[in-house]
Amino acid sequence: MEVVKITPRGYCHGVVEAIRALRVTSEQHPDEPVAMLGYLVHNEHVTREFADRGVRLVDAGSRLEALDQVDSGTVVLTAHGVSPEVKERALAKGLNVVDATCTDVIRTHELVRRLGQEGYEIVYIGRRGHPEPEGVMGEAPQALHLVETVADVEQLELSSEKLAVTTQTTLSVWDTKAVIDRLRERFPRIEVHNEICNATLERQEAAVETAASCDVVVVVGSSRSSNTKRLVQVVKELAHRPAYLVDTAADLRDEWFESAQRVGVTSGASTPSQITREVIRTLEQLGEPRVASLRGAPAPSAQDSGSKQPD
Ligand code: SF4
């Protein structure tokens, strides 16, 4: 079984920067409480690493609710960004604020703020309950409509002369296309600002392209991570290959690879590379005994030739 490492995969620049910011902060303030406002990036391994360094994860229904649980020390805002209200309230509480928002997310915030100020009504395609839409919506709450699906578009009532649509950074182009197409049909004058980030786009394109020559694809990452889940989705829906999401090598199942000759491996933008390396190593080992047993097995007799797989 050949294991194909799909490139690019794993950490994006936003995640690298967020992790660096939190490492520096925890080293600079060893005696002060440091809290992450929600998951710094959507990966349990990263969260555990910081918990071991004494960084407290404060997670709640919303970033504002989470902030209610932080009364002193440093608060780190995650790569997904927060609404201006969260930042203002953190400063008003006298907290030391470290903003690890990804520059790509900041760009979306700036876009939405500008459009809101210019009087646009804005449709934002995103996932309800994800922190990124929560933060972006806070930039222009009066002007924004959050939609996930084409069915949501059917319910929209837009009255402004100026209309725009933009997106969460970690969706897929294919995912958003149907929604944007329907918006264009219903509101032909709508301006489209696609904000899917390059890191997401490049990982998805590479996964789809490589999956076409693989029998199965393994995606390493957390089920919390939007961009990781989209990788699974694009492999299944666009490359028409089975795709399995694993958090670690322990989640791999032999039966997924029973008849596979080529297995592709990719990982979400928040997946630590050592976890992906371990998955690749395990898959490579999984392939070895079968090859060895085939090589070591006696040549099949004519009687055996119609039999099933060798043991
Ligand atoms: S996935 Fe994109 S938006 Fe999210 S942190 Fe990475 S580069 Fe930034």
py3Dmol code that shows the C-alpha trace and the ligand (Angstrom):
import py3Dmol

protein = """\
ATOM      1  CA  MET A   1       0.000   0.000   0.000  1.00  0.00           C
ATOM      2  CA  GLU A   2       1.453   3.340  -1.027  1.00  0.00           C
ATOM      3  CA  VAL A   3       0.924   6.296   1.282  1.00  0.00           C
ATOM      4  CA  VAL A   4       0.720   9.611  -0.588  1.00  0.00           C
ATOM      5  CA  LYS A   5       1.435  12.749   1.456  1.00  0.00           C
ATOM      6  CA  ILE A   6      -0.798  15.449   0.039  1.00  0.00           C
ATOM      7  CA  THR A   7       0.854  18.884  -0.153  1.00  0.00           C
ATOM      8  CA  PRO A   8       0.135  21.486   1.112  1.00  0.00           C
ATOM      9  CA  ARG A   9      -1.357  20.204   4.351  1.00  0.00           C
ATOM     10  CA  GLY A  10      -1.321  21.116   8.032  1.00  0.00           C
ATOM     11  CA  TYR A  11      -0.564  24.393   9.767  1.00  0.00           C
ATOM     12  CA  CYS A  12      -1.407  27.602   7.930  1.00  0.00           C
ATOM     13  CA  HIS A  13       0.235  30.966   8.621  1.00  0.00           C
ATOM     14  CA  GLY A  14      -2.663  32.076  10.861  1.00  0.00           C
ATOM     15  CA  VAL A  15      -2.295  29.061  13.127  1.00  0.00           C
ATOM     16  CA  VAL A  16       1.500  29.357  13.258  1.00  0.00           C
ATOM     17  CA  GLU A  17       1.164  33.013  14.277  1.00  0.00           C
ATOM     18  CA  ALA A  18      -1.528  32.307  16.894  1.00  0.00           C
ATOM     19  CA  ILE A  19       0.529  29.547  18.502  1.00  0.00           C
ATOM     20  CA  ARG A  20       3.629  31.731  18.496  1.00  0.00           C
ATOM     21  CA  ALA A  21       1.700  34.594  20.124  1.00  0.00           C
ATOM     22  CA  LEU A  22       0.384  32.361  22.899  1.00  0.00           C
ATOM     23  CA  ARG A  23       3.797  30.743  23.514  1.00  0.00           C
ATOM     24  CA  VAL A  24       5.467  34.137  23.824  1.00  0.00           C
ATOM     25  CA  THR A  25       2.676  35.399  26.091  1.00  0.00           C
ATOM     26  CA  SER A  26       2.818  32.413  28.443  1.00  0.00           C
ATOM     27  CA  GLU A  27       6.622  32.727  28.647  1.00  0.00           C
ATOM     28  CA  GLN A  28       6.499  36.476  29.267  1.00  0.00           C
ATOM     29  CA  HIS A  29       3.888  36.190  32.017  1.00  0.00           C
ATOM     30  CA  PRO A  30       4.878  33.038  33.914  1.00  0.00           C
ATOM     31  CA  ASP A  31       3.352  34.250  37.201  1.00  0.00           C
ATOM     32  CA  GLU A  32       0.155  35.763  35.831  1.00  0.00           C
ATOM     33  CA  PRO A  33      -3.037  34.002  34.787  1.00  0.00           C
ATOM     34  CA  VAL A  34      -3.271  33.622  31.006  1.00  0.00           C
ATOM     35  CA  ALA A  35      -6.614  32.626  29.471  1.00  0.00           C
ATOM     36  CA  MET A  36      -7.472  31.590  25.917  1.00  0.00           C
ATOM     37  CA  LEU A  37     -10.874  32.950  24.975  1.00  0.00           C
ATOM     38  CA  GLY A  38     -12.186  29.806  23.272  1.00  0.00           C
ATOM     39  CA  TYR A  39     -10.003  27.326  21.440  1.00  0.00           C
ATOM     40  CA  LEU A  40      -6.915  29.140  20.122  1.00  0.00           C
ATOM     41  CA  VAL A  41      -7.191  26.930  17.068  1.00  0.00           C
ATOM     42  CA  HIS A  42      -9.613  24.068  16.708  1.00  0.00           C
ATOM     43  CA  ASN A  43      -7.349  21.259  17.814  1.00  0.00           C
ATOM     44  CA  GLU A  44      -7.349  19.418  21.154  1.00  0.00           C
ATOM     45  CA  HIS A  45      -3.618  18.644  21.023  1.00  0.00           C
ATOM     46  CA  VAL A  46      -2.717  22.314  20.730  1.00  0.00           C
ATOM     47  CA  THR A  47      -5.133  23.125  23.567  1.00  0.00           C
ATOM     48  CA  ARG A  48      -3.583  20.429  25.786  1.00  0.00           C
ATOM     49  CA  GLU A  49      -0.076  21.688  25.077  1.00  0.00           C
ATOM     50  CA  PHE A  50      -1.051  25.099  26.416  1.00  0.00           C
ATOM     51  CA  ALA A  51      -3.004  23.681  29.342  1.00  0.00           C
ATOM     52  CA  ASP A  52       0.264  21.972  30.349  1.00  0.00           C
ATOM     53  CA  ARG A  53       1.914  25.393  30.309  1.00  0.00           C
ATOM     54  CA  GLY A  54      -0.748  26.748  32.638  1.00  0.00           C
ATOM     55  CA  VAL A  55      -2.872  28.518  30.017  1.00  0.00           C
ATOM     56  CA  ARG A  56      -6.555  28.260  30.915  1.00  0.00           C
ATOM     57  CA  LEU A  57      -9.127  27.510  28.207  1.00  0.00           C
ATOM     58  CA  VAL A  58     -12.283  29.568  28.783  1.00  0.00           C
ATOM     59  CA  ASP A  59     -15.032  28.323  26.529  1.00  0.00           C
ATOM     60  CA  ALA A  60     -18.722  29.265  26.647  1.00  0.00           C
ATOM     61  CA  GLY A  61     -21.720  29.789  24.367  1.00  0.00           C
ATOM     62  CA  SER A  62     -20.215  33.028  23.066  1.00  0.00           C
ATOM     63  CA  ARG A  63     -16.954  34.954  23.436  1.00  0.00           C
ATOM     64  CA  LEU A  64     -18.736  37.581  25.566  1.00  0.00           C
ATOM     65  CA  GLU A  65     -19.973  34.903  27.968  1.00  0.00           C
ATOM     66  CA  ALA A  66     -16.483  33.406  28.084  1.00  0.00           C
ATOM     67  CA  LEU A  67     -15.036  36.819  28.891  1.00  0.00           C
ATOM     68  CA  ASP A  68     -17.297  37.028  31.961  1.00  0.00           C
ATOM     69  CA  GLN A  69     -15.160  34.220  33.404  1.00  0.00           C
ATOM     70  CA  VAL A  70     -11.875  36.157  33.087  1.00  0.00           C
ATOM     71  CA  ASP A  71     -11.210  38.776  35.744  1.00  0.00           C
ATOM     72  CA  SER A  72      -7.464  39.348  35.720  1.00  0.00           C
ATOM     73  CA  GLY A  73      -4.232  38.761  33.872  1.00  0.00           C
ATOM     74  CA  THR A  74      -3.934  38.230  30.127  1.00  0.00           C
ATOM     75  CA  VAL A  75      -6.612  37.148  27.708  1.00  0.00           C
ATOM     76  CA  VAL A  76      -5.649  35.788  24.289  1.00  0.00           C
ATOM     77  CA  LEU A  77      -8.121  36.258  21.441  1.00  0.00           C
ATOM     78  CA  THR A  78      -8.082  33.337  19.046  1.00  0.00           C
ATOM     79  CA  ALA A  79      -7.222  33.056  15.343  1.00  0.00           C
ATOM     80  CA  HIS A  80     -10.970  33.126  14.513  1.00  0.00           C
ATOM     81  CA  GLY A  81     -11.317  36.732  15.683  1.00  0.00           C
ATOM     82  CA  VAL A  82     -13.836  38.391  18.001  1.00  0.00           C
ATOM     83  CA  SER A  83     -16.399  41.156  17.714  1.00  0.00           C
ATOM     84  CA  PRO A  84     -15.301  44.709  18.604  1.00  0.00           C
ATOM     85  CA  GLU A  85     -17.540  44.516  21.685  1.00  0.00           C
ATOM     86  CA  VAL A  86     -15.489  41.627  23.103  1.00  0.00           C
ATOM     87  CA  LYS A  87     -12.241  43.522  22.630  1.00  0.00           C
ATOM     88  CA  GLU A  88     -13.657  46.718  24.168  1.00  0.00           C
ATOM     89  CA  ARG A  89     -15.060  44.868  27.161  1.00  0.00           C
ATOM     90  CA  ALA A  90     -11.773  43.009  27.757  1.00  0.00           C
ATOM     91  CA  LEU A  91      -9.885  46.319  27.782  1.00  0.00           C
ATOM     92  CA  ALA A  92     -12.523  47.920  30.028  1.00  0.00           C
ATOM     93  CA  LYS A  93     -11.998  45.069  32.510  1.00  0.00           C
ATOM     94  CA  GLY A  94      -8.326  46.032  32.681  1.00  0.00           C
ATOM     95  CA  LEU A  95      -7.130  42.813  31.071  1.00  0.00           C
ATOM     96  CA  ASN A  96      -3.938  42.585  29.065  1.00  0.00           C
ATOM     97  CA  VAL A  97      -5.294  41.688  25.606  1.00  0.00           C
ATOM     98  CA  VAL A  98      -3.224  39.655  23.136  1.00  0.00           C
ATOM     99  CA  ASP A  99      -4.958  39.533  19.781  1.00  0.00           C
ATOM    100  CA  ALA A 100      -4.024  36.408  17.782  1.00  0.00           C
ATOM    101  CA  THR A 101      -6.667  36.952  15.096  1.00  0.00           C
ATOM    102  CA  CYS A 102      -5.467  35.681  11.708  1.00  0.00           C
ATOM    103  CA  THR A 103      -4.711  38.457   9.219  1.00  0.00           C
ATOM    104  CA  ASP A 104      -7.107  36.839   6.732  1.00  0.00           C
ATOM    105  CA  VAL A 105      -9.939  37.054   9.266  1.00  0.00           C
ATOM    106  CA  ILE A 106      -9.006  40.663  10.062  1.00  0.00           C
ATOM    107  CA  ARG A 107      -9.381  41.437   6.346  1.00  0.00           C
ATOM    108  CA  THR A 108     -12.958  40.100   6.411  1.00  0.00           C
ATOM    109  CA  HIS A 109     -13.718  42.198   9.506  1.00  0.00           C
ATOM    110  CA  GLU A 110     -12.408  45.310   7.743  1.00  0.00           C
ATOM    111  CA  LEU A 111     -14.419  44.541   4.627  1.00  0.00           C
ATOM    112  CA  VAL A 112     -17.666  44.068   6.570  1.00  0.00           C
ATOM    113  CA  ARG A 113     -17.058  47.207   8.648  1.00  0.00           C
ATOM    114  CA  ARG A 114     -16.435  49.273   5.498  1.00  0.00           C
ATOM    115  CA  LEU A 115     -19.483  47.876   3.682  1.00  0.00           C
ATOM    116  CA  GLY A 116     -21.619  48.488   6.765  1.00  0.00           C
ATOM    117  CA  GLN A 117     -20.427  52.105   6.978  1.00  0.00           C
ATOM    118  CA  GLU A 118     -21.180  52.587   3.273  1.00  0.00           C
ATOM    119  CA  GLY A 119     -24.776  51.492   3.803  1.00  0.00           C
ATOM    120  CA  TYR A 120     -24.643  47.994   2.334  1.00  0.00           C
ATOM    121  CA  GLU A 121     -26.880  45.176   3.435  1.00  0.00           C
ATOM    122  CA  ILE A 122     -24.506  42.221   3.719  1.00  0.00           C
ATOM    123  CA  VAL A 123     -25.159  38.506   3.389  1.00  0.00           C
ATOM    124  CA  TYR A 124     -22.515  36.467   5.213  1.00  0.00           C
ATOM    125  CA  ILE A 125     -22.174  32.771   4.355  1.00  0.00           C
ATOM    126  CA  GLY A 126     -20.931  30.976   7.458  1.00  0.00           C
ATOM    127  CA  ARG A 127     -21.574  28.247   9.970  1.00  0.00           C
ATOM    128  CA  ARG A 128     -23.917  29.064  12.838  1.00  0.00           C
ATOM    129  CA  GLY A 129     -22.239  28.505  16.187  1.00  0.00           C
ATOM    130  CA  HIS A 130     -18.706  28.910  14.790  1.00  0.00           C
ATOM    131  CA  PRO A 131     -16.689  31.704  16.447  1.00  0.00           C
ATOM    132  CA  GLU A 132     -15.615  33.347  13.177  1.00  0.00           C
ATOM    133  CA  PRO A 133     -19.156  34.393  12.096  1.00  0.00           C
ATOM    134  CA  GLU A 134     -19.846  35.500  15.676  1.00  0.00           C
ATOM    135  CA  GLY A 135     -16.882  37.891  15.501  1.00  0.00           C
ATOM    136  CA  VAL A 136     -17.601  39.176  11.994  1.00  0.00           C
ATOM    137  CA  MET A 137     -21.306  39.718  12.720  1.00  0.00           C
ATOM    138  CA  GLY A 138     -20.295  42.020  15.558  1.00  0.00           C
ATOM    139  CA  GLU A 139     -18.724  44.463  13.075  1.00  0.00           C
ATOM    140  CA  ALA A 140     -22.067  45.479  11.561  1.00  0.00           C
ATOM    141  CA  PRO A 141     -24.883  43.631  13.338  1.00  0.00           C
ATOM    142  CA  GLN A 142     -27.584  45.865  11.901  1.00  0.00           C
ATOM    143  CA  ALA A 143     -26.461  45.201   8.307  1.00  0.00           C
ATOM    144  CA  LEU A 144     -25.584  41.490   8.335  1.00  0.00           C
ATOM    145  CA  HIS A 145     -27.615  38.386   7.512  1.00  0.00           C
ATOM    146  CA  LEU A 146     -26.015  35.019   8.293  1.00  0.00           C
ATOM    147  CA  VAL A 147     -26.916  32.219   5.845  1.00  0.00           C
ATOM    148  CA  GLU A 148     -25.659  28.645   5.588  1.00  0.00           C
ATOM    149  CA  THR A 149     -27.682  27.102   2.802  1.00  0.00           C
ATOM    150  CA  VAL A 150     -29.710  27.806  -0.325  1.00  0.00           C
ATOM    151  CA  ALA A 151     -32.835  27.291   1.796  1.00  0.00           C
ATOM    152  CA  ASP A 152     -31.712  30.221   3.984  1.00  0.00           C
ATOM    153  CA  VAL A 153     -31.384  32.390   0.865  1.00  0.00           C
ATOM    154  CA  GLU A 154     -35.032  31.708  -0.007  1.00  0.00           C
ATOM    155  CA  GLN A 155     -36.062  33.266   3.321  1.00  0.00           C
ATOM    156  CA  LEU A 156     -34.063  36.472   2.824  1.00  0.00           C
ATOM    157  CA  GLU A 157     -35.826  39.810   2.506  1.00  0.00           C
ATOM    158  CA  LEU A 158     -33.301  42.448   1.398  1.00  0.00           C
ATOM    159  CA  SER A 159     -34.417  46.001   0.790  1.00  0.00           C
ATOM    160  CA  SER A 160     -31.213  48.053   0.391  1.00  0.00           C
ATOM    161  CA  GLU A 161     -30.051  49.330  -2.996  1.00  0.00           C
ATOM    162  CA  LYS A 162     -26.519  48.266  -2.052  1.00  0.00           C
ATOM    163  CA  LEU A 163     -26.102  44.537  -1.493  1.00  0.00           C
ATOM    164  CA  ALA A 164     -22.997  42.431  -0.897  1.00  0.00           C
ATOM    165  CA  VAL A 165     -22.195  38.844  -0.018  1.00  0.00           C
ATOM    166  CA  THR A 166     -19.091  37.567   1.705  1.00  0.00           C
ATOM    167  CA  THR A 167     -17.971  34.313   3.324  1.00  0.00           C
ATOM    168  CA  GLN A 168     -16.354  32.653   6.299  1.00  0.00           C
ATOM    169  CA  THR A 169     -12.662  32.025   5.507  1.00  0.00           C
ATOM    170  CA  THR A 170     -12.701  28.261   6.021  1.00  0.00           C
ATOM    171  CA  LEU A 171     -15.582  27.127   3.827  1.00  0.00           C
ATOM    172  CA  SER A 172     -15.081  25.604   0.395  1.00  0.00           C
ATOM    173  CA  VAL A 173     -15.586  27.358  -2.921  1.00  0.00           C
ATOM    174  CA  TRP A 174     -17.784  24.476  -4.042  1.00  0.00           C
ATOM    175  CA  ASP A 175     -19.806  24.677  -0.855  1.00  0.00           C
ATOM    176  CA  THR A 176     -20.534  28.358  -1.214  1.00  0.00           C
ATOM    177  CA  LYS A 177     -21.101  28.340  -4.976  1.00  0.00           C
ATOM    178  CA  ALA A 178     -24.704  27.131  -4.861  1.00  0.00           C
ATOM    179  CA  VAL A 179     -25.563  29.728  -2.222  1.00  0.00           C
ATOM    180  CA  ILE A 180     -23.900  32.542  -4.181  1.00  0.00           C
ATOM    181  CA  ASP A 181     -25.530  31.419  -7.436  1.00  0.00           C
ATOM    182  CA  ARG A 182     -28.952  31.545  -5.814  1.00  0.00           C
ATOM    183  CA  LEU A 183     -28.218  34.946  -4.300  1.00  0.00           C
ATOM    184  CA  ARG A 184     -27.264  36.249  -7.751  1.00  0.00           C
ATOM    185  CA  GLU A 185     -30.498  34.913  -9.195  1.00  0.00           C
ATOM    186  CA  ARG A 186     -32.620  36.505  -6.487  1.00  0.00           C
ATOM    187  CA  PHE A 187     -30.596  39.731  -6.172  1.00  0.00           C
ATOM    188  CA  PRO A 188     -28.768  40.320  -9.495  1.00  0.00           C
ATOM    189  CA  ARG A 189     -27.069  43.514  -8.280  1.00  0.00           C
ATOM    190  CA  ILE A 190     -25.374  41.814  -5.294  1.00  0.00           C
ATOM    191  CA  GLU A 191     -21.578  42.289  -5.075  1.00  0.00           C
ATOM    192  CA  VAL A 192     -19.605  39.121  -4.336  1.00  0.00           C
ATOM    193  CA  HIS A 193     -16.572  39.261  -2.009  1.00  0.00           C
ATOM    194  CA  ASN A 194     -15.325  35.704  -1.602  1.00  0.00           C
ATOM    195  CA  GLU A 195     -13.179  35.622   1.524  1.00  0.00           C
ATOM    196  CA  ILE A 196     -12.182  31.953   1.598  1.00  0.00           C
ATOM    197  CA  CYS A 197      -8.513  32.117   2.553  1.00  0.00           C
ATOM    198  CA  ASN A 198      -5.693  30.857   0.344  1.00  0.00           C
ATOM    199  CA  ALA A 199      -4.566  28.286   2.912  1.00  0.00           C
ATOM    200  CA  THR A 200      -8.021  26.685   2.895  1.00  0.00           C
ATOM    201  CA  LEU A 201      -8.307  26.877  -0.871  1.00  0.00           C
ATOM    202  CA  GLU A 202      -4.869  25.380  -1.585  1.00  0.00           C
ATOM    203  CA  ARG A 203      -5.385  22.479   0.831  1.00  0.00           C
ATOM    204  CA  GLN A 204      -8.775  21.684  -0.689  1.00  0.00           C
ATOM    205  CA  GLU A 205      -7.521  21.850  -4.280  1.00  0.00           C
ATOM    206  CA  ALA A 206      -4.544  19.608  -3.489  1.00  0.00           C
ATOM    207  CA  ALA A 207      -6.783  17.113  -1.659  1.00  0.00           C
ATOM    208  CA  VAL A 208      -9.258  16.873  -4.543  1.00  0.00           C
ATOM    209  CA  GLU A 209      -6.543  16.599  -7.191  1.00  0.00           C
ATOM    210  CA  THR A 210      -4.501  13.941  -5.377  1.00  0.00           C
ATOM    211  CA  ALA A 211      -7.545  12.005  -4.187  1.00  0.00           C
ATOM    212  CA  ALA A 212      -8.402  11.302  -7.822  1.00  0.00           C
ATOM    213  CA  SER A 213      -5.435   8.885  -8.000  1.00  0.00           C
ATOM    214  CA  CYS A 214      -6.009   7.381  -4.530  1.00  0.00           C
ATOM    215  CA  ASP A 215      -8.407   4.704  -3.318  1.00  0.00           C
ATOM    216  CA  VAL A 216      -9.055   6.360  -0.006  1.00  0.00           C
ATOM    217  CA  VAL A 217      -8.037   9.557   1.796  1.00  0.00           C
ATOM    218  CA  VAL A 218      -7.329  10.080   5.477  1.00  0.00           C
ATOM    219  CA  VAL A 219      -7.822  13.597   6.852  1.00  0.00           C
ATOM    220  CA  VAL A 220      -6.045  14.264  10.127  1.00  0.00           C
ATOM    221  CA  GLY A 221      -7.610  16.858  12.401  1.00  0.00           C
ATOM    222  CA  SER A 222     -10.302  17.730  14.863  1.00  0.00           C
ATOM    223  CA  SER A 223     -14.019  17.380  14.240  1.00  0.00           C
ATOM    224  CA  ARG A 224     -14.280  20.922  15.709  1.00  0.00           C
ATOM    225  CA  SER A 225     -12.251  22.358  12.848  1.00  0.00           C
ATOM    226  CA  SER A 226     -14.247  23.838   9.995  1.00  0.00           C
ATOM    227  CA  ASN A 227     -11.448  23.648   7.404  1.00  0.00           C
ATOM    228  CA  THR A 228     -10.704  20.022   8.383  1.00  0.00           C
ATOM    229  CA  LYS A 229     -14.328  18.971   7.926  1.00  0.00           C
ATOM    230  CA  ARG A 230     -14.416  20.726   4.563  1.00  0.00           C
ATOM    231  CA  LEU A 231     -11.398  18.638   3.444  1.00  0.00           C
ATOM    232  CA  VAL A 232     -13.370  15.456   4.128  1.00  0.00           C
ATOM    233  CA  GLN A 233     -16.346  16.907   2.316  1.00  0.00           C
ATOM    234  CA  VAL A 234     -14.497  17.959  -0.858  1.00  0.00           C
ATOM    235  CA  VAL A 235     -12.750  14.587  -1.179  1.00  0.00           C
ATOM    236  CA  LYS A 236     -16.089  12.779  -0.909  1.00  0.00           C
ATOM    237  CA  GLU A 237     -18.193  15.119  -3.005  1.00  0.00           C
ATOM    238  CA  LEU A 238     -15.730  16.269  -5.668  1.00  0.00           C
ATOM    239  CA  ALA A 239     -13.153  13.486  -5.955  1.00  0.00           C
ATOM    240  CA  HIS A 240     -15.788  10.810  -5.158  1.00  0.00           C
ATOM    241  CA  ARG A 241     -13.399   8.927  -2.913  1.00  0.00           C
ATOM    242  CA  PRO A 242     -13.980   7.648   0.607  1.00  0.00           C
ATOM    243  CA  ALA A 243     -12.482  10.032   3.166  1.00  0.00           C
ATOM    244  CA  TYR A 244     -12.033   9.406   6.888  1.00  0.00           C
ATOM    245  CA  LEU A 245     -11.415  11.989   9.583  1.00  0.00           C
ATOM    246  CA  VAL A 246      -9.027  10.873  12.337  1.00  0.00           C
ATOM    247  CA  ASP A 247      -7.853  12.804  15.356  1.00  0.00           C
ATOM    248  CA  THR A 248      -4.822  10.545  15.891  1.00  0.00           C
ATOM    249  CA  ALA A 249      -3.330   7.308  14.520  1.00  0.00           C
ATOM    250  CA  ALA A 250      -5.364   5.397  17.129  1.00  0.00           C
ATOM    251  CA  ASP A 251      -8.533   6.187  15.141  1.00  0.00           C
ATOM    252  CA  LEU A 252      -7.325   4.374  11.989  1.00  0.00           C
ATOM    253  CA  ARG A 253      -9.305   1.239  11.134  1.00  0.00           C
ATOM    254  CA  ASP A 254      -7.800  -1.675   9.168  1.00  0.00           C
ATOM    255  CA  GLU A 255     -11.008  -2.269   7.246  1.00  0.00           C
ATOM    256  CA  TRP A 256     -10.815   1.153   5.563  1.00  0.00           C
ATOM    257  CA  PHE A 257      -7.715   0.027   3.675  1.00  0.00           C
ATOM    258  CA  GLU A 258      -8.473  -3.621   2.913  1.00  0.00           C
ATOM    259  CA  SER A 259      -8.318  -3.286  -0.847  1.00  0.00           C
ATOM    260  CA  ALA A 260      -6.505   0.045  -1.068  1.00  0.00           C
ATOM    261  CA  GLN A 261      -3.354   0.396  -3.178  1.00  0.00           C
ATOM    262  CA  ARG A 262      -2.882   4.133  -2.653  1.00  0.00           C
ATOM    263  CA  VAL A 263      -3.911   6.082   0.428  1.00  0.00           C
ATOM    264  CA  GLY A 264      -3.758   9.876   0.442  1.00  0.00           C
ATOM    265  CA  VAL A 265      -3.105  11.733   3.693  1.00  0.00           C
ATOM    266  CA  THR A 266      -3.840  15.370   4.355  1.00  0.00           C
ATOM    267  CA  SER A 267      -4.507  17.414   7.465  1.00  0.00           C
ATOM    268  CA  GLY A 268      -6.417  20.477   8.567  1.00  0.00           C
ATOM    269  CA  ALA A 269      -4.799  23.880   9.006  1.00  0.00           C
ATOM    270  CA  SER A 270      -4.782  23.473  12.795  1.00  0.00           C
ATOM    271  CA  THR A 271      -3.358  19.937  12.982  1.00  0.00           C
ATOM    272  CA  PRO A 272       0.119  19.618  14.548  1.00  0.00           C
ATOM    273  CA  SER A 273       2.527  18.000  12.074  1.00  0.00           C
ATOM    274  CA  GLN A 274       3.751  15.393  14.590  1.00  0.00           C
ATOM    275  CA  ILE A 275       0.211  13.955  14.747  1.00  0.00           C
ATOM    276  CA  THR A 276       0.060  13.726  10.948  1.00  0.00           C
ATOM    277  CA  ARG A 277       3.548  12.162  10.824  1.00  0.00           C
ATOM    278  CA  GLU A 278       2.398   9.504  13.287  1.00  0.00           C
ATOM    279  CA  VAL A 279      -0.657   8.731  11.135  1.00  0.00           C
ATOM    280  CA  ILE A 280       1.562   8.413   8.042  1.00  0.00           C
ATOM    281  CA  ARG A 281       3.991   6.124   9.885  1.00  0.00           C
ATOM    282  CA  THR A 282       1.142   3.923  11.098  1.00  0.00           C
ATOM    283  CA  LEU A 283      -0.337   3.677   7.616  1.00  0.00           C
ATOM    284  CA  GLU A 284       3.038   2.779   6.135  1.00  0.00           C
ATOM    285  CA  GLN A 285       3.426   0.024   8.711  1.00  0.00           C
ATOM    286  CA  LEU A 286      -0.111  -1.134   8.023  1.00  0.00           C
ATOM    287  CA  GLY A 287       0.869  -1.709   4.397  1.00  0.00           C
ATOM    288  CA  GLU A 288       4.101  -3.563   5.135  1.00  0.00           C
ATOM    289  CA  PRO A 289       2.924  -6.882   6.656  1.00  0.00           C
ATOM    290  CA  ARG A 290       0.506  -7.447   3.792  1.00  0.00           C
ATOM    291  CA  VAL A 291       3.247  -6.985   1.232  1.00  0.00           C
ATOM    292  CA  ALA A 292       5.536  -9.222   3.280  1.00  0.00           C
ATOM    293  CA  SER A 293       2.937 -11.957   3.605  1.00  0.00           C
ATOM    294  CA  LEU A 294       2.161 -11.807  -0.101  1.00  0.00           C
ATOM    295  CA  ARG A 295       5.834 -12.043  -0.949  1.00  0.00           C
ATOM    296  CA  GLY A 296       6.403 -14.893   1.507  1.00  0.00           C
ATOM    297  CA  ALA A 297       3.329 -16.868   0.515  1.00  0.00           C
ATOM    298  CA  PRO A 298       3.638 -19.933  -1.721  1.00  0.00           C
ATOM    299  CA  ALA A 299       2.476 -19.418  -5.299  1.00  0.00           C
ATOM    300  CA  PRO A 300      -1.251 -20.085  -5.502  1.00  0.00           C
ATOM    301  CA  SER A 301      -2.223 -23.407  -7.047  1.00  0.00           C
ATOM    302  CA  ALA A 302      -4.763 -23.600  -9.865  1.00  0.00           C
ATOM    303  CA  GLN A 303      -7.256 -24.697  -7.228  1.00  0.00           C
ATOM    304  CA  ASP A 304      -6.607 -21.559  -5.181  1.00  0.00           C
ATOM    305  CA  SER A 305      -6.774 -19.138  -8.038  1.00  0.00           C
ATOM    306  CA  GLY A 306     -10.405 -18.237  -7.517  1.00  0.00           C
ATOM    307  CA  SER A 307     -10.036 -17.751  -3.792  1.00  0.00           C
ATOM    308  CA  LYS A 308     -10.551 -14.513  -1.898  1.00  0.00           C
ATOM    309  CA  GLN A 309      -7.802 -12.307  -0.440  1.00  0.00           C
ATOM    310  CA  PRO A 310      -4.798 -14.177   1.017  1.00  0.00           C
ATOM    311  CA  ASP A 311      -4.735 -14.110   4.831  1.00  0.00           C
TER     312      ASP A 311
END
"""
ligand_1 = """\
8
SF4
S -7.432 28.697 7.927
Fe -7.133 30.646 6.824
S -8.274 32.143 8.017
Fe -8.023 30.363 9.337
S -6.196 30.782 10.501
Fe -5.548 29.647 8.690
S -4.984 31.213 7.142
Fe -6.180 32.193 8.760
"""
view = py3Dmol.view(width=600, height=400)
view.addModel(protein, "pdb")
view.setStyle({"model": 0}, {"cartoon": {"style": "trace"}})
view.addModel(ligand_1, "xyz")
view.setStyle({"model": 1}, {"stick": {}})
view.zoomTo()
view.show()
